[in-house]
Amino acid sequence: MAATPPLPPSDPATAARQRWMSVLARADAAAIEAHLADAPPLPACTVLRGPESGLVMLRGRAGGGGGPFNLGEMSVTRCTVRSATGFVGHAYIQGRDTARARLAARLDAALQDPSCHDTLERQVIAPLAEAQQAARDAQAARAAATRVQFFTMATMRTS
Amino acid sequence: MNIDLPGFADPVTQSQATFRALLDAISRPGTLHEAGVGLDPPAPLDRATAAVLLTLIDGDSRLHIAPDCAAATDWLVFHCGTAPHGDMATAGFVATRALPDLAALATGNDEAPESSATLVLQVAALGTGPAWRLAGPGLKEAATFSATGLPEDFAARWAANHALFPRGVDLVLCAGTTLAALPRSISITEG
């Protein structure tokens, strides 16, 4: 199996798009729709591909050598749409929720459109990102409470 | 990347139907079959050409897109999930609108004749125009095949390809929503 090619250096525009795509990929459909209710309607879209589900092999690295191994397969749904304003939106999400993939792709197309980017960023992406960060922090705090520090082993090795 | 148009609306059913049409076309050389109805491919691809490529090509295929079809490269790359193969001589599939020198394509070898190229050639029309006589496996008696847009010396050029059998290039002809196939086992004479 070929090694993963290094990611190309991303420019600010790509980095911003990567950020909102990752927020959309993690958000559930109900949360996205709840935030969309206050936002202006999304532009009409034609579906170019999908939504279609498939499997992606996840690879991990562990052990002394750090060599990759196949962790397991994950179901992924993808969708590509083209908005009436001419922007192509992509979405890859975990699971098989086709409606969610379509919604995320439509939002990706709309967010590239300068005329509605700021509104959507403020009303949809920012609150979703905040909620996701809060959930991550809460989980990290729970995990930190049971953290074990292996002082003894470290001392034995270095002495 | 310029992908303004969708591919198959129903990929499973439509690619299976196109595959069936291809099987029928190859097993009965020269017969006309319908493919790509309802598809909306970018210029310069016809519906049948686009349907054949969407059906046959995936990430493991080596598809060479000739310069006369280059306008559809982005669409093919996106919907087939493949990267265009630059070298025509080693390509597994060649998409073009003009008959290339068949000897310049991969013709396989005697141990692996299946490693040869499949030429997907878009012509002006099938079923009308100059006629040729076909004979060989799949045809109980010699059949007539006509197409518009093939070169005048097609029979002579095909003879050199047919002489290589079991090596040689297979030809899929597409026009509009019609396709026909001429496998390497077929001999073609001026009709």
Interface residues (C-beta under 8 A of the other chain):
Chain A: T46 V47 L48 R49 E52 T80 R82 V88
Chain B: M1 I3 D4 L5 P6 G7 P11 F78 H79
